[in-house]
């Protein structure tokens, strides 16, 4: 058995497609930084080390950007509700 490149569930060695998510097992992801083809599901580019994040549709994106922006907005909103050291 081996792991699916996308959903990481165990699939038979001879499977061309994952029986759980239906994705073809020999698909590749092209690194947007250096252009090298990497195995689908890779977390990092094998040539330049670019960090991949593969979303359910298979498009690779930089990890954490949207999540970090959302948390920053939450923290800034919460901080604006606390009284500061005002000298009145």
Biopython code that builds the backbone (N, CA, C, O; Angstrom):
import numpy as np
from Bio.PDB.StructureBuilder import StructureBuilder

atoms = [
    (1, "UNK", "N", (0.844, -1.193, 0.000)),
    (1, "UNK", "CA", (0.000, 0.000, 0.000)),
    (1, "UNK", "C", (0.881, 1.245, 0.000)),
    (1, "UNK", "O", (2.014, 1.227, 0.480)),
    (2, "UNK", "N", (0.333, 2.319, -0.548)),
    (2, "UNK", "CA", (1.007, 3.617, -0.548)),
    (2, "UNK", "C", (-0.016, 4.685, -0.218)),
    (2, "UNK", "O", (-1.215, 4.409, -0.175)),
    (3, "UNK", "N", (0.444, 5.889, 0.011)),
    (3, "UNK", "CA", (-0.467, 6.980, 0.345)),
    (3, "UNK", "C", (-0.847, 7.755, -0.901)),
    (3, "UNK", "O", (-0.023, 7.966, -1.790)),
    (4, "UNK", "N", (-2.113, 8.179, -0.958)),
    (4, "UNK", "CA", (-2.579, 9.057, -2.026)),
    (4, "UNK", "C", (-1.829, 10.383, -1.918)),
    (4, "UNK", "O", (-1.619, 10.894, -0.818)),
    (5, "UNK", "N", (-1.429, 10.932, -3.051)),
    (5, "UNK", "CA", (-0.712, 12.205, -3.076)),
    (5, "UNK", "C", (-1.567, 13.374, -2.621)),
    (5, "UNK", "O", (-1.037, 14.430, -2.275)),
    (6, "UNK", "N", (-2.885, 13.201, -2.616)),
    (6, "UNK", "CA", (-3.780, 14.301, -2.285)),
    (6, "UNK", "C", (-4.448, 14.151, -0.922)),
    (6, "UNK", "O", (-4.341, 15.041, -0.079)),
    (7, "UNK", "N", (-5.146, 13.013, -0.696)),
    (7, "UNK", "CA", (-5.898, 12.862, 0.556)),
    (7, "UNK", "C", (-5.127, 12.065, 1.604)),
    (7, "UNK", "O", (-5.558, 11.980, 2.754)),
    (8, "UNK", "N", (-3.998, 11.483, 1.223)),
    (8, "UNK", "CA", (-3.082, 10.757, 2.113)),
    (8, "UNK", "C", (-3.670, 9.483, 2.717)),
    (8, "UNK", "O", (-3.148, 8.964, 3.705)),
    (9, "UNK", "N", (-4.758, 8.976, 2.123)),
    (9, "UNK", "CA", (-5.287, 7.686, 2.562)),
    (9, "UNK", "C", (-4.532, 6.590, 1.831)),
    (9, "UNK", "O", (-3.942, 6.830, 0.778)),
    (10, "UNK", "N", (-4.551, 5.384, 2.392)),
    (10, "UNK", "CA", (-3.827, 4.274, 1.776)),
    (10, "UNK", "C", (-4.564, 3.763, 0.549)),
    (10, "UNK", "O", (-5.766, 3.502, 0.586)),
    (11, "UNK", "N", (-3.801, 3.624, -0.555)),
    (11, "UNK", "CA", (-4.348, 3.094, -1.807)),
    (11, "UNK", "C", (-3.471, 1.938, -2.268)),
    (11, "UNK", "O", (-2.281, 1.914, -1.954)),
    (12, "UNK", "N", (-4.022, 0.981, -3.002)),
    (12, "UNK", "CA", (-3.216, -0.124, -3.516)),
    (12, "UNK", "C", (-2.096, 0.377, -4.428)),
    (12, "UNK", "O", (-2.257, 1.383, -5.118)),
    (13, "UNK", "N", (-0.973, -0.320, -4.429)),
    (13, "UNK", "CA", (0.196, 0.068, -5.220)),
    (13, "UNK", "C", (-0.116, 0.230, -6.701)),
    (13, "UNK", "O", (0.429, 1.118, -7.358)),
    (14, "UNK", "N", (-0.990, -0.621, -7.230)),
    (14, "UNK", "CA", (-1.257, -0.607, -8.673)),
    (14, "UNK", "C", (-2.395, 0.329, -9.073)),
    (14, "UNK", "O", (-2.815, 0.317, -10.230)),
    (15, "UNK", "N", (-2.909, 1.148, -8.135)),
    (15, "UNK", "CA", (-4.022, 2.054, -8.442)),
    (15, "UNK", "C", (-3.548, 3.254, -9.241)),
    (15, "UNK", "O", (-2.584, 3.924, -8.870)),
    (16, "UNK", "N", (-4.239, 3.516, -10.344)),
    (16, "UNK", "CA", (-3.968, 4.721, -11.122)),
    (16, "UNK", "C", (-4.728, 5.908, -10.534)),
    (16, "UNK", "O", (-4.324, 7.059, -10.696)),
    (17, "UNK", "N", (-5.850, 5.607, -9.841)),
    (17, "UNK", "CA", (-6.669, 6.640, -9.228)),
    (17, "UNK", "C", (-6.931, 6.273, -7.771)),
    (17, "UNK", "O", (-7.001, 5.093, -7.428)),
    (18, "UNK", "N", (-7.074, 7.278, -6.920)),
    (18, "UNK", "CA", (-7.383, 7.037, -5.508)),
    (18, "UNK", "C", (-8.848, 6.632, -5.373)),
    (18, "UNK", "O", (-9.719, 7.321, -5.902)),
    (19, "UNK", "N", (-9.144, 5.525, -4.675)),
    (19, "UNK", "CA", (-10.527, 5.121, -4.506)),
    (19, "UNK", "C", (-11.308, 6.019, -3.537)),
    (19, "UNK", "O", (-12.525, 5.878, -3.423)),
    (20, "UNK", "N", (-10.633, 6.932, -2.844)),
    (20, "UNK", "CA", (-11.295, 7.816, -1.886)),
    (20, "UNK", "C", (-11.579, 9.201, -2.467)),
    (20, "UNK", "O", (-12.701, 9.697, -2.364)),
    (21, "UNK", "N", (-10.572, 9.824, -3.074)),
    (21, "UNK", "CA", (-10.777, 11.177, -3.613)),
    (21, "UNK", "C", (-10.864, 11.202, -5.136)),
    (21, "UNK", "O", (-11.255, 12.216, -5.714)),
    (22, "UNK", "N", (-10.505, 10.098, -5.791)),
    (22, "UNK", "CA", (-10.627, 10.007, -7.248)),
    (22, "UNK", "C", (-9.522, 10.673, -8.045)),
    (22, "UNK", "O", (-9.600, 10.732, -9.272)),
    (23, "UNK", "N", (-8.498, 11.174, -7.378)),
    (23, "UNK", "CA", (-7.415, 11.880, -8.090)),
    (23, "UNK", "C", (-6.441, 10.896, -8.716)),
    (23, "UNK", "O", (-6.141, 9.849, -8.142)),
    (24, "UNK", "N", (-5.952, 11.246, -9.900)),
    (24, "UNK", "CA", (-4.949, 10.439, -10.586)),
    (24, "UNK", "C", (-3.661, 10.494, -9.781)),
    (24, "UNK", "O", (-3.260, 11.564, -9.322)),
    (25, "UNK", "N", (-3.013, 9.356, -9.606)),
    (25, "UNK", "CA", (-1.877, 9.267, -8.692)),
    (25, "UNK", "C", (-0.538, 9.710, -9.263)),
    (25, "UNK", "O", (0.425, 9.849, -8.510)),
    (26, "UNK", "N", (-0.448, 9.932, -10.550)),
    (26, "UNK", "CA", (0.842, 10.370, -11.084)),
    (26, "UNK", "C", (0.826, 11.846, -11.500)),
    (26, "UNK", "O", (1.687, 12.280, -12.266)),
    (27, "UNK", "N", (-0.138, 12.613, -11.005)),
    (27, "UNK", "CA", (-0.204, 14.033, -11.323)),
    (27, "UNK", "C", (0.980, 14.762, -10.709)),
    (27, "UNK", "O", (1.544, 14.329, -9.704)),
    (28, "UNK", "N", (1.347, 15.883, -11.336)),
    (28, "UNK", "CA", (2.474, 16.658, -10.847)),
    (28, "UNK", "C", (2.062, 18.105, -10.620)),
    (28, "UNK", "O", (1.101, 18.594, -11.215)),
    (29, "UNK", "N", (2.801, 18.775, -9.755)),
    (29, "UNK", "CA", (2.593, 20.192, -9.470)),
    (29, "UNK", "C", (3.840, 20.929, -9.936)),
    (29, "UNK", "O", (4.959, 20.553, -9.588)),
    (30, "UNK", "N", (3.642, 21.980, -10.724)),
    (30, "UNK", "CA", (4.771, 22.776, -11.197)),
    (30, "UNK", "C", (5.053, 23.888, -10.199)),
    (30, "UNK", "O", (4.150, 24.618, -9.792)),
    (31, "UNK", "N", (6.307, 24.006, -9.815)),
    (31, "UNK", "CA", (6.715, 25.038, -8.864)),
    (31, "UNK", "C", (6.584, 26.415, -9.520)),
    (31, "UNK", "O", (7.158, 26.641, -10.585)),
    (32, "UNK", "N", (5.835, 27.341, -8.900)),
    (32, "UNK", "CA", (5.698, 28.675, -9.478)),
    (32, "UNK", "C", (6.974, 29.514, -9.352)),
    (32, "UNK", "O", (7.107, 30.546, -10.011)),
    (33, "UNK", "N", (7.898, 29.076, -8.517)),
    (33, "UNK", "CA", (9.140, 29.827, -8.307)),
    (33, "UNK", "C", (10.209, 29.467, -9.331)),
    (33, "UNK", "O", (10.827, 30.351, -9.923)),
    (34, "UNK", "N", (10.434, 28.139, -9.546)),
    (34, "UNK", "CA", (11.521, 27.735, -10.451)),
    (34, "UNK", "C", (11.059, 26.923, -11.662)),
    (34, "UNK", "O", (11.851, 26.685, -12.574)),
    (35, "UNK", "N", (9.789, 26.493, -11.690)),
    (35, "UNK", "CA", (9.252, 25.788, -12.845)),
    (35, "UNK", "C", (9.465, 24.282, -12.883)),
    (35, "UNK", "O", (9.068, 23.635, -13.853)),
    (36, "UNK", "N", (10.079, 23.705, -11.855)),
    (36, "UNK", "CA", (10.334, 22.257, -11.828)),
    (36, "UNK", "C", (9.038, 21.522, -11.495)),
    (36, "UNK", "O", (8.246, 21.978, -10.669)),
    (37, "UNK", "N", (8.833, 20.370, -12.151)),
    (37, "UNK", "CA", (7.663, 19.541, -11.870)),
    (37, "UNK", "C", (7.966, 18.678, -10.650)),
    (37, "UNK", "O", (9.001, 18.015, -10.581)),
    (38, "UNK", "N", (7.039, 18.700, -9.686)),
    (38, "UNK", "CA", (7.156, 17.935, -8.450)),
    (38, "UNK", "C", (5.972, 16.986, -8.337)),
    (38, "UNK", "O", (4.917, 17.219, -8.928)),
    (39, "UNK", "N", (6.151, 15.929, -7.583)),
    (39, "UNK", "CA", (5.073, 14.985, -7.350)),
    (39, "UNK", "C", (3.901, 15.703, -6.676)),
    (39, "UNK", "O", (4.094, 16.484, -5.744)),
    (40, "UNK", "N", (2.703, 15.435, -7.151)),
    (40, "UNK", "CA", (1.516, 16.047, -6.550)),
    (40, "UNK", "C", (1.465, 15.692, -5.073)),
    (40, "UNK", "O", (1.773, 14.563, -4.689)),
    (41, "UNK", "N", (1.084, 16.638, -4.258)),
    (41, "UNK", "CA", (1.028, 16.422, -2.824)),
    (41, "UNK", "C", (2.316, 16.793, -2.114)),
    (41, "UNK", "O", (2.388, 16.731, -0.887)),
    (42, "UNK", "N", (3.340, 17.181, -2.879)),
    (42, "UNK", "CA", (4.604, 17.592, -2.270)),
    (42, "UNK", "C", (4.381, 18.837, -1.426)),
    (42, "UNK", "O", (3.581, 19.702, -1.783)),
    (43, "UNK", "N", (5.079, 18.925, -0.324)),
    (43, "UNK", "CA", (4.976, 20.105, 0.527)),
    (43, "UNK", "C", (6.024, 21.149, 0.170)),
    (43, "UNK", "O", (5.848, 22.335, 0.450)),
    (44, "UNK", "N", (7.132, 20.700, -0.458)),
    (44, "UNK", "CA", (8.213, 21.605, -0.850)),
    (44, "UNK", "C", (8.732, 21.225, -2.228)),
    (44, "UNK", "O", (8.690, 20.054, -2.607)),
    (45, "UNK", "N", (9.222, 22.205, -2.978)),
    (45, "UNK", "CA", (9.819, 21.953, -4.288)),
    (45, "UNK", "C", (11.137, 21.203, -4.096)),
    (45, "UNK", "O", (11.927, 21.525, -3.209)),
    (46, "UNK", "N", (11.355, 20.208, -4.934)),
    (46, "UNK", "CA", (12.573, 19.405, -4.819)),
    (46, "UNK", "C", (13.818, 20.148, -5.288)),
    (46, "UNK", "O", (14.930, 19.740, -4.956)),
    (47, "UNK", "N", (13.660, 21.229, -6.052)),
    (47, "UNK", "CA", (14.824, 21.988, -6.510)),
    (47, "UNK", "C", (15.105, 23.209, -5.636)),
    (47, "UNK", "O", (16.221, 23.373, -5.143)),
    (48, "UNK", "N", (14.109, 24.059, -5.442)),
    (48, "UNK", "CA", (14.373, 25.343, -4.765)),
    (48, "UNK", "C", (13.839, 25.426, -3.342)),
    (48, "UNK", "O", (14.153, 26.376, -2.626)),
    (49, "UNK", "N", (13.033, 24.448, -2.916)),
    (49, "UNK", "CA", (12.516, 24.452, -1.554)),
    (49, "UNK", "C", (11.270, 25.288, -1.352)),
    (49, "UNK", "O", (10.832, 25.472, -0.216)),
    (50, "UNK", "N", (10.688, 25.800, -2.430)),
    (50, "UNK", "CA", (9.455, 26.590, -2.327)),
    (50, "UNK", "C", (8.409, 25.789, -1.563)),
    (50, "UNK", "O", (8.218, 24.604, -1.837)),
    (51, "UNK", "N", (7.731, 26.418, -0.613)),
    (51, "UNK", "CA", (6.728, 25.726, 0.208)),
    (51, "UNK", "C", (5.388, 25.709, -0.506)),
    (51, "UNK", "O", (4.796, 26.759, -0.758)),
    (52, "UNK", "N", (4.909, 24.506, -0.835)),
    (52, "UNK", "CA", (3.605, 24.335, -1.462)),
    (52, "UNK", "C", (2.545, 24.135, -0.410)),
    (52, "UNK", "O", (2.819, 23.638, 0.683)),
    (53, "UNK", "N", (1.345, 24.522, -0.742)),
    (53, "UNK", "CA", (0.161, 24.090, -0.002)),
    (53, "UNK", "C", (-0.823, 23.697, -1.086)),
    (53, "UNK", "O", (-1.162, 24.509, -1.947)),
    (54, "UNK", "N", (-1.278, 22.471, -1.050)),
    (54, "UNK", "CA", (-2.187, 22.006, -2.081)),
    (54, "UNK", "C", (-3.598, 22.044, -1.520)),
    (54, "UNK", "O", (-3.910, 21.364, -0.542)),
    (55, "UNK", "N", (-4.456, 22.854, -2.156)),
    (55, "UNK", "CA", (-5.839, 22.940, -1.694)),
    (55, "UNK", "C", (-6.653, 21.809, -2.326)),
    (55, "UNK", "O", (-6.136, 21.108, -3.197)),
    (56, "UNK", "N", (-7.898, 21.610, -1.920)),
    (56, "UNK", "CA", (-8.684, 20.490, -2.440)),
    (56, "UNK", "C", (-8.830, 20.467, -3.959)),
    (56, "UNK", "O", (-9.005, 19.393, -4.533)),
    (57, "UNK", "N", (-8.764, 21.608, -4.618)),
    (57, "UNK", "CA", (-8.868, 21.637, -6.072)),
    (57, "UNK", "C", (-7.536, 21.297, -6.742)),
    (57, "UNK", "O", (-7.490, 21.129, -7.961)),
    (58, "UNK", "N", (-6.467, 21.192, -5.979)),
    (58, "UNK", "CA", (-5.171, 20.824, -6.518)),
    (58, "UNK", "C", (-4.278, 21.996, -6.876)),
    (58, "UNK", "O", (-3.134, 21.778, -7.276)),
    (59, "UNK", "N", (-4.744, 23.222, -6.752)),
    (59, "UNK", "CA", (-3.914, 24.373, -7.062)),
    (59, "UNK", "C", (-2.939, 24.600, -5.919)),
    (59, "UNK", "O", (-3.320, 24.520, -4.752)),
    (60, "UNK", "N", (-1.707, 24.878, -6.240)),
    (60, "UNK", "CA", (-0.759, 25.095, -5.156)),
    (60, "UNK", "C", (-0.714, 26.577, -4.816)),
    (60, "UNK", "O", (-0.722, 27.430, -5.703)),
    (61, "UNK", "N", (-0.667, 26.868, -3.542)),
    (61, "UNK", "CA", (-0.620, 28.236, -3.054)),
    (61, "UNK", "C", (0.402, 28.313, -1.936)),
    (61, "UNK", "O", (0.774, 27.292, -1.359)),
    (62, "UNK", "N", (0.843, 29.485, -1.637)),
    (62, "UNK", "CA", (1.790, 29.687, -0.548)),
    (62, "UNK", "C", (1.075, 29.418, 0.776)),
    (62, "UNK", "O", (-0.023, 29.940, 0.975)),
    (63, "UNK", "N", (1.644, 28.631, 1.685)),
    (63, "UNK", "CA", (0.919, 28.278, 2.907)),
    (63, "UNK", "C", (0.765, 29.438, 3.876)),
    (63, "UNK", "O", (1.672, 30.252, 4.050)),
    (64, "UNK", "N", (-0.401, 29.495, 4.499)),
    (64, "UNK", "CA", (-0.608, 30.387, 5.624)),
    (64, "UNK", "C", (-0.965, 31.817, 5.331)),
    (64, "UNK", "O", (-1.377, 32.526, 6.249)),
    (65, "UNK", "N", (-0.831, 32.293, 4.098)),
    (65, "UNK", "CA", (-1.049, 33.709, 3.848)),
    (65, "UNK", "C", (-2.442, 34.167, 4.258)),
    (65, "UNK", "O", (-2.567, 35.133, 5.010)),
    (66, "UNK", "N", (-3.493, 33.501, 3.785)),
    (66, "UNK", "CA", (-4.857, 33.909, 4.108)),
    (66, "UNK", "C", (-5.159, 33.703, 5.583)),
    (66, "UNK", "O", (-5.796, 34.549, 6.209)),
    (67, "UNK", "N", (-4.712, 32.595, 6.139)),
    (67, "UNK", "CA", (-4.941, 32.329, 7.558)),
    (67, "UNK", "C", (-4.272, 33.391, 8.414)),
    (67, "UNK", "O", (-4.871, 33.881, 9.371)),
    (68, "UNK", "N", (-3.046, 33.751, 8.084)),
    (68, "UNK", "CA", (-2.330, 34.762, 8.859)),
    (68, "UNK", "C", (-3.026, 36.112, 8.782)),
    (68, "UNK", "O", (-3.092, 36.830, 9.780)),
    (69, "UNK", "N", (-3.548, 36.469, 7.604)),
    (69, "UNK", "CA", (-4.256, 37.744, 7.457)),
    (69, "UNK", "C", (-5.520, 37.762, 8.305)),
    (69, "UNK", "O", (-5.847, 38.777, 8.921)),
    (70, "UNK", "N", (-6.228, 36.642, 8.335)),
    (70, "UNK", "CA", (-7.458, 36.572, 9.136)),
    (70, "UNK", "C", (-7.137, 36.718, 10.617)),
    (70, "UNK", "O", (-7.822, 37.455, 11.327)),
    (71, "UNK", "N", (-6.100, 36.023, 11.093)),
    (71, "UNK", "CA", (-5.734, 36.118, 12.513)),
    (71, "UNK", "C", (-5.252, 37.520, 12.860)),
    (71, "UNK", "O", (-5.553, 38.027, 13.940)),
    (72, "UNK", "N", (-4.515, 38.144, 11.968)),
    (72, "UNK", "CA", (-4.047, 39.507, 12.216)),
    (72, "UNK", "C", (-5.234, 40.452, 12.363)),
    (72, "UNK", "O", (-5.233, 41.315, 13.241)),
    (73, "UNK", "N", (-6.242, 40.298, 11.513)),
    (73, "UNK", "CA", (-7.434, 41.142, 11.602)),
    (73, "UNK", "C", (-8.156, 40.930, 12.925)),
    (73, "UNK", "O", (-8.625, 41.888, 13.539)),
    (74, "UNK", "N", (-8.247, 39.677, 13.365)),
    (74, "UNK", "CA", (-8.914, 39.372, 14.633)),
    (74, "UNK", "C", (-8.145, 39.991, 15.797)),
    (74, "UNK", "O", (-8.743, 40.586, 16.694)),
    (75, "UNK", "N", (-6.837, 39.853, 15.783)),
    (75, "UNK", "CA", (-6.007, 40.399, 16.872)),
    (75, "UNK", "C", (-6.089, 41.924, 16.916)),
    (75, "UNK", "O", (-6.220, 42.516, 17.987)),
    (76, "UNK", "N", (-6.009, 42.554, 15.739)),
    (76, "UNK", "CA", (-6.084, 44.019, 15.709)),
    (76, "UNK", "C", (-7.452, 44.517, 16.148)),
    (76, "UNK", "O", (-7.551, 45.525, 16.847)),
    (77, "UNK", "N", (-8.509, 43.818, 15.744)),
    (77, "UNK", "CA", (-9.856, 44.214, 16.163)),
    (77, "UNK", "C", (-10.007, 44.073, 17.674)),
    (77, "UNK", "O", (-10.583, 44.945, 18.324)),
    (78, "UNK", "N", (-9.497, 42.985, 18.233)),
    (78, "UNK", "CA", (-9.591, 42.773, 19.677)),
    (78, "UNK", "C", (-8.773, 43.820, 20.432)),
    (78, "UNK", "O", (-9.212, 44.322, 21.466)),
    (79, "UNK", "N", (-7.597, 44.147, 19.925)),
    (79, "UNK", "CA", (-6.724, 45.112, 20.593)),
    (79, "UNK", "C", (-7.338, 46.507, 20.604)),
    (79, "UNK", "O", (-7.093, 47.287, 21.525)),
    (80, "UNK", "N", (-8.131, 46.822, 19.590)),
    (80, "UNK", "CA", (-8.721, 48.164, 19.526)),
    (80, "UNK", "C", (-9.826, 48.355, 20.563)),
    (80, "UNK", "O", (-10.234, 49.488, 20.819)),
    (81, "UNK", "N", (-10.314, 47.278, 21.159)),
    (81, "UNK", "CA", (-11.368, 47.357, 22.159)),
    (81, "UNK", "C", (-10.845, 47.501, 23.593)),
    (81, "UNK", "O", (-11.632, 47.708, 24.517)),
    (82, "UNK", "N", (-9.542, 47.395, 23.784)),
    (82, "UNK", "CA", (-8.972, 47.542, 25.109)),
    (82, "UNK", "C", (-8.534, 48.984, 25.319)),
    (82, "UNK", "O", (-7.939, 49.594, 24.430)),
    (83, "UNK", "N", (-8.828, 49.528, 26.496)),
    (83, "UNK", "CA", (-8.400, 50.903, 26.751)),
    (83, "UNK", "C", (-6.882, 50.960, 26.903)),
    (83, "UNK", "O", (-6.274, 50.081, 27.513)),
    (84, "UNK", "N", (-6.300, 51.974, 26.358)),
    (84, "UNK", "CA", (-4.849, 52.149, 26.455)),
    (84, "UNK", "C", (-4.471, 52.932, 27.682)),
    (84, "UNK", "O", (-5.305, 53.159, 28.558)),
    (85, "UNK", "N", (-3.238, 53.343, 27.757)),
    (85, "UNK", "CA", (-2.765, 54.162, 28.872)),
    (85, "UNK", "C", (-3.024, 55.628, 28.562)),
    (85, "UNK", "O", (-2.100, 56.399, 28.305)),
    (86, "UNK", "N", (-4.293, 55.995, 28.591)),
    (86, "UNK", "CA", (-4.619, 57.387, 28.287)),
    (86, "UNK", "C", (-4.507, 58.225, 29.557)),
    (86, "UNK", "O", (-4.905, 57.786, 30.636)),
    (87, "UNK", "N", (-3.969, 59.422, 29.422)),
    (87, "UNK", "CA", (-3.788, 60.313, 30.567)),
    (87, "UNK", "C", (-4.840, 61.415, 30.452)),
    (87, "UNK", "O", (-4.626, 62.443, 29.810)),
    (88, "UNK", "N", (-5.947, 61.175, 31.077)),
    (88, "UNK", "CA", (-7.038, 62.154, 30.991)),
    (88, "UNK", "C", (-7.172, 62.911, 32.272)),
    (88, "UNK", "O", (-8.038, 63.779, 32.388)),
]
sb = StructureBuilder()
sb.init_structure("model")
sb.init_model(0)
sb.init_chain("A")
sb.init_seg("    ")
for serial, (resi, resn, name, xyz) in enumerate(atoms, 1):
    if name == "N":
        sb.init_residue(resn, " ", resi, " ")
    sb.init_atom(name, np.array(xyz, "f"), 0.0, 1.0, " ", f" {name:<3s}", serial, name[0])
structure = sb.get_structure()
